[in-house]
Amino acid sequence: MILKRSEKYLSTLLGACLEIGPGDELVVLLPEEYRDFSELLCDEAYKRGAKKVYLNFEDEHARYVYYKNGSTEPYRWLSQETFEK
């Protein structure tokens, strides 16, 4: 039942929403826990003739550590005045 529902959702997503067709490339960025869904998405995209599907997975811990310890330089343009308005 769940697989049938997923297939219908994938068909709608790749067909009506994204219009994936022959020669298209698709970039998928999902959390690791959606790996099974991303594999179904990949299969369906290739069935529709996609040239290449790139699957990328986000790791919640790695993202947390990046923001906790990363440079604040990219956000320098955000000043206190921005938030006071």
C-alpha positions in Angstrom: 0.0 0.0 0.0 2.7 2.5 1.0 4.8 1.6 -2.1 1.8 2.2 -4.4 1.2 5.5 -2.7 4.8 6.5 -3.1 4.8 5.5 -6.8 1.7 7.8 -7.4 3.4 10.6 -5.5 6.7 10.2 -7.4 4.8 10.2 -10.7 3.1 13.4 -9.8 6.2 15.0 -8.4 8.5 14.2 -11.4 5.8 14.6 -14.1 3.4 17.4 -13.2 5.5 19.4 -10.8 9.1 19.1 -12.1 8.4 17.9 -15.6 11.4 15.6 -15.7 11.9 14.2 -19.1 14.5 12.9 -21.5 17.9 14.6 -21.2 17.1 16.4 -17.9 19.3 16.4 -14.9 17.9 16.2 -11.3 19.6 17.2 -8.1 18.0 15.7 -5.0 19.0 16.9 -1.5 17.3 15.1 1.4 18.0 14.1 5.0 19.6 10.7 5.3 16.4 9.1 6.7 14.8 9.6 3.3 17.3 7.4 1.5 14.7 4.8 0.5 12.4 7.4 -1.0 15.4 9.0 -2.8 16.2 5.6 -4.4 12.6 5.4 -5.7 12.8 9.0 -6.9 16.0 8.1 -8.8 14.5 5.0 -10.4 11.5 7.0 -11.6 13.6 9.8 -13.0 15.7 7.5 -15.0 12.5 5.7 -16.3 11.4 9.1 -17.5 14.7 9.5 -19.4 16.7 11.7 -17.1 20.3 12.1 -18.2 21.7 12.2 -14.7 20.3 12.1 -11.1 22.5 13.5 -8.3 21.6 12.3 -4.8 22.9 14.3 -1.9 22.2 13.6 1.7 22.3 16.0 4.6 23.6 14.9 7.9 21.9 16.7 10.8 24.9 16.4 13.1 27.3 17.7 10.5 25.1 20.7 9.8 24.8 21.4 13.5 28.6 21.3 14.0 29.1 23.5 10.9 26.9 26.2 12.2 28.1 25.9 15.7 31.8 26.1 14.8 31.8 27.7 11.4 32.8 31.1 10.4 30.4 34.0 10.9 31.9 35.9 7.9 29.1 35.0 5.5 26.6 36.6 7.8 28.6 39.8 8.5 26.1 41.8 6.4 23.4 41.0 9.0 23.8 43.7 11.6 21.8 44.4 14.7 20.1 47.2 12.8 18.6 44.6 10.5 16.8 43.0 13.4 15.7 46.3 15.0 13.7 47.5 12.1 
